[in-house]
Structures are given as C-alpha cells and as structure tokens.
C-alpha cells in the first residue's frame, strides 16, 4: 500500500466487526473531516484509538500521511451519519465539519474546529480555536488561549485560563470564571458578559452594537475604565466617580488604575457589578 497507508495495516490490532481500532504514536496530530452528521471525539488513556461511523467501521476511514492521522467518512457513505472517535487524551485534534454538532471531551492537547452548521462543545483542552458560521459554542476547562469566531449563535466560555478573543455577529458572548489577562469580546447584536479575574497588568475590551454589557469588577483591584454608550445607561452596583463630559461617555479610575477596561455599547446599557452578583441567562 502506498501513499495513504491504512493505519490498520500499521497497527498490531485488528478491527472487529463493530469498530476500527488503531495505534496513535506520541506527538501525532489527528485531523477529522466529516461532511454530514455529528462528530464526537473523546479522550482516553493509552495509545489506542477507535472510530465508528453510525456503528459501522466500514463506513469510516483512518490513514496516516506526513505524521498526521486523518479520520473521516468513506466516500461510499453518501448519506452521512454520526462519527464517534476515541483518541489518546494528549493529542492535538483538528475538526472540519459541515452540517452537524461537534463535541470534543477530555482532550488535553490543542483543539481547533471549523464548522458551517452545528453547535460546538469543547470540555478540556490546552488551547482552542473555533470558527463557526451557524451554531452555539460552549467551552469549558480550557488551560490556555481561546480564539472564537462565530456568526449566528451564542458563545459561552467557563473556566478559561488564558487570553480570550471572541468575535460574533448575532448572539451573546459570555465568559464566566475566566482567569485571563487579555479579553476581547465583540459582537454586532447580542449581550456581552465577563465575570472573572481582573489582573493589574490585564486588558479587557467588551463591545456590542445592539445589546447590553456586564463587567464584574472585583473589590480591591485597580482599573482605568473607559465607558461609551450612545443610546443606553451606565448602571454601576457600587459607587463610581465619573469624570468626563457625559456619563454615557466617560472615564473613571478605581484604586491605582493599573488594569485597562474598555466598555462600548452603541444601543444598550452597561452594568458594572461585583463578581457573582448576577448570573447571565441562557436564551
């Protein structure tokens, strides 16, 4: 066999009637390409990987090329179906989907997802890059940076420990329990919310054209805050001394003013709260 060498031929394991099983060497990268159907990737211990396509191994492909393991549906499987993949938890995973939800659980390497139509959920990863046209994005327990570009859908991030950048068009952007020194959240239509750590050397920029902004400011943390809203109100839940021409376009300093916070809402209110004081609502 030349070119795309089937991993089954390289593996000491043989496929059963129900699944395709192969060995993933350390340092390998897995690329999943699937046109129509759900994609579920689960991290497991050990070096063995397993792939199923609607319960049939014959409908799935797995081959190695240039140190990259490619997994996807056979061209003979034209009707689509759900693809399930169990991989060593320490690998890097890239998913290219078209129509169907994507779910990646317990993978501790770098994760990237590109999809046209479907929700994306990632629970546990070193870093995450997401590009979604239509569907919600949920990220949990991310050890590093998160970069999300989303068209029509909400983005919910919880327990992210790195730089966060989320750009949306139509949907809410929410970061809860963030441990971040750099946060950029911008959307055209939707609410924007950050409730997490605010570091003295951090920069936090939240913006929306049509929606509200909520920013949680911990007590005892210094910040230089710039606020701008054209058709909305500024609603702090703690005493704030504004300076500038208008409350709707103003600046103020808390403590030593060390961190930088920019909040811009063209048509919406801006809420300044203490951590955990309010909770965002899911649509």
C-alpha positions in Angstrom: 0.0 0.0 0.0 1.4 3.4 -1.0 0.5 7.0 -0.4 -2.2 7.0 2.3 -1.2 3.9 4.3 -4.0 2.5 6.3 -3.3 2.6 10.0 -5.0 -0.7 10.3 -2.0 -2.2 8.4 0.4 -0.5 10.7 -1.3 -1.4 13.9 -0.9 -4.7 15.8 -4.6 -4.6 16.4 -7.2 -5.9 14.0 -10.7 -4.3 13.6 -13.6 -6.2 14.9 -17.0 -6.4 13.1 -18.1 -3.3 15.1 -15.2 -0.9 15.2 -11.9 0.2 13.6 -9.0 0.3 16.1 -5.5 1.7 15.6 -2.5 2.9 17.4 -1.7 6.6 17.7 2.1 7.3 18.2 3.1 10.1 20.7 3.2 13.5 19.1 0.8 12.7 16.3 -1.9 15.1 15.2 -5.4 14.0 14.3 -7.5 15.7 11.7 -11.2 14.8 11.4 -13.0 15.6 8.2 -16.7 14.9 8.1 -19.4 16.4 5.9 -22.8 15.4 7.3 -23.6 14.3 10.8 -22.4 14.7 14.4 -18.8 14.5 15.3 -17.9 13.2 18.8 -14.3 13.0 20.0 -13.5 11.6 23.4 -10.0 11.5 25.0 -8.9 8.2 26.6 -5.8 6.9 28.3 -3.3 4.7 26.4 -2.3 4.9 22.7 -5.2 3.1 21.1 -7.8 5.0 19.1 -11.2 3.7 17.9 -13.5 5.1 15.2 -17.1 4.3 14.5 -19.5 5.7 11.8 -23.1 5.0 12.9 -21.8 1.8 14.4 -20.1 0.6 11.3 -16.3 0.5 10.9 -16.5 0.0 7.1 -18.0 3.5 6.7 -15.0 5.2 8.3 -11.5 5.9 7.0 -8.3 6.2 9.0 -5.0 6.8 7.4 -1.6 8.5 8.1 0.2 11.0 5.9 3.2 13.1 6.8 2.8 12.4 10.5 -0.9 13.5 10.5 -3.7 11.0 11.1 -6.7 11.7 9.0 -10.1 10.3 10.1 -13.4 10.7 8.2 -16.3 9.0 6.4 -15.8 6.9 3.3 -16.8 8.4 0.0 -19.1 5.5 -0.4 -21.1 6.7 2.7 -23.0 9.4 0.9 -26.0 9.6 3.2 -23.9 10.9 6.1 -24.1 9.7 9.7 -22.7 10.3 13.2 -18.9 9.8 13.6 -17.5 8.8 17.0 -13.8 8.8 17.8 -11.9 7.8 20.9 -8.3 9.1 20.9 -5.4 9.4 23.3 -6.2 12.3 25.5 -2.8 14.1 24.9 -3.1 14.5 21.1 -3.9 17.7 19.1 -7.2 17.5 17.3 -8.5 19.5 14.3 -12.1 19.0 13.2 -13.5 20.2 9.9 -17.3 19.7 9.8 -20.1 20.9 7.5 -23.5 20.0 8.9 -23.7 18.6 12.4 -22.8 19.2 16.0 -19.2 18.8 17.2 -18.4 17.6 20.7 -14.8 17.2 22.0 -14.4 15.9 25.6 -11.3 15.3 27.7 -8.7 16.1 25.1 -5.7 17.9 26.7 -3.9 19.0 23.5 -4.7 21.9 21.2 -8.1 21.8 19.6 -9.4 23.5 16.5 -12.9 23.3 15.0 -14.2 24.7 11.7 -17.9 24.1 11.0 -20.7 25.6 8.9 -23.9 24.5 10.7 -24.0 23.0 14.1 -23.2 23.6 17.8 -19.7 23.2 19.1 -18.8 22.0 22.6 -15.2 21.6 23.9 -14.6 20.4 27.5 -11.0 20.3 28.5 -8.1 21.4 26.1 -4.8 23.2 26.2 -6.0 25.8 23.8 -9.0 26.2 21.4 -9.6 27.9 18.1 -13.2 27.8 16.8 -14.7 29.1 13.6 -18.5 28.6 13.3 -21.0 30.0 10.8 -24.3 28.9 12.5 -24.5 27.4 15.9 -23.7 27.9 19.6 -20.2 27.5 21.0 -19.6 26.2 24.6 -16.1 25.9 26.1 -15.2 24.5 29.5 -12.0 24.0 31.4 -9.5 25.4 28.9 -5.9 25.7 30.2 -4.7 28.2 27.6 -5.9 30.7 25.0 -9.4 30.6 23.4 -10.0 32.2 19.9 -13.6 32.1 18.7 -15.2 33.5 15.6 -18.9 32.9 15.4 -21.7 34.0 13.0 -25.2 33.3 14.2 -25.1 31.8 17.7 -24.1 32.3 21.3 -20.6 31.7 22.8 -20.3 30.6 26.4 -16.9 30.1 28.0 -16.4 28.9 31.5 -13.1 28.3 33.4 -10.7 29.6 30.7 -7.1 30.2 31.8 -5.5 32.2 29.0 -6.1 35.0 26.6 -9.7 35.1 25.2 -10.8 36.7 21.9 -14.4 36.1 20.8 -15.9 37.9 17.7 -19.6 37.4 17.0 -22.3 38.7 14.7 -25.6 37.7 16.1 -25.5 36.2 19.6 -24.5 36.6 23.2 -20.8 36.3 24.3 -20.3 35.2 27.9 -17.2 34.4 29.9 -17.6 33.1 33.4 -14.8 32.2 35.9 -12.2 33.4 33.5 -8.6 33.6 34.6 -7.5 35.9 31.9 -5.1 38.8 31.5 -6.3 39.6 28.0 -10.0 39.6 27.0 -11.6 40.9 23.8 -15.4 40.3 23.3 -17.1 42.0 20.4 -20.5 41.3 18.7 -22.9 43.2 16.5 -26.1 42.1 18.0 -26.1 40.5 21.5 -25.2 40.9 25.1 -21.6 40.7 26.3 -20.6 39.5 29.8 -17.3 39.0 31.7 -17.1 37.7 35.2 -13.6 36.6 36.2 -10.2 37.6 37.4 -9.1 41.2 36.6 -5.3 41.5 36.7 -3.3 44.7 37.3 -1.5 44.2 34.0 -4.6 43.0 32.2 -6.5 44.5 29.3 -10.3 43.9 28.9 -12.3 45.2 26.0 -16.0 44.4 25.6 -18.1 45.8 22.8 -21.6 45.4 21.2 -23.6 47.5 18.8 -27.1 46.3 19.9 -27.0 44.7 23.4 -26.0 45.2 27.0 -22.6 44.8 28.6 -21.9 43.4 32.0 -18.5 43.6 33.6 -17.7 42.2 37.0 -15.1 44.3 38.9 -13.5 42.6 42.0 -13.1 44.7 45.1 -9.6 45.8 45.8 -8.5 45.7 42.1 -7.3 48.8 40.4 -8.5 49.7 37.0 -8.7 52.6 34.5 -12.2 52.2 33.0 -13.4 53.8 29.8 -17.2 53.7 29.1 -19.2 54.7 26.0 -22.8 54.2 25.1 -24.9 56.2 22.6 -28.4 55.1 23.5 -28.2 53.4 26.9 -27.3 54.0 30.5 -24.4 53.2 32.8 -25.6 51.2 35.8 -22.9 50.5 38.4 -23.9 48.5 41.5 -21.2 50.2 43.6 -20.2 53.9 44.0 -18.3 55.3 41.0 -17.0 58.8 40.5 -17.3 59.6 36.8 -15.1 62.2 35.1 -15.6 63.5 31.5 -18.2 65.3 29.5 -21.1 62.8 29.9 -21.9 59.7 32.0 -22.6 57.9 28.7 -19.0 58.6 27.5 -16.7 58.8 30.5 -13.7 57.5 32.3 -13.0 56.8 35.9 -10.3 55.2 38.0 -10.6 52.5 40.7 -7.7 52.2 43.1 -4.3 52.6 41.3 -5.9 52.3 37.9 -3.5 49.6 36.8 -5.6 47.4 34.6 -7.3 48.8 31.5 -11.0 48.2 30.9 -12.9 49.4 27.8 -16.7 49.0 27.6 -18.6 50.2 24.5 -22.3 49.6 23.7 -23.9 51.7 21.0 -27.5 50.7 21.8 -27.6 49.1 25.2 -26.9 49.5 28.9 -23.5 49.0 30.7 -23.6 47.2 34.0 -20.7 47.3 36.5 -21.2 44.6 39.1 -19.2 42.7 41.7 -18.2 39.0 40.9 -21.1 36.6 41.3 -23.6 39.4 41.9 -25.7 38.5 38.8 -25.8 35.5 36.5 -26.3 35.6 32.8 -29.5 34.0 31.3 -29.4 31.4 28.6 -31.7 32.1 25.7 
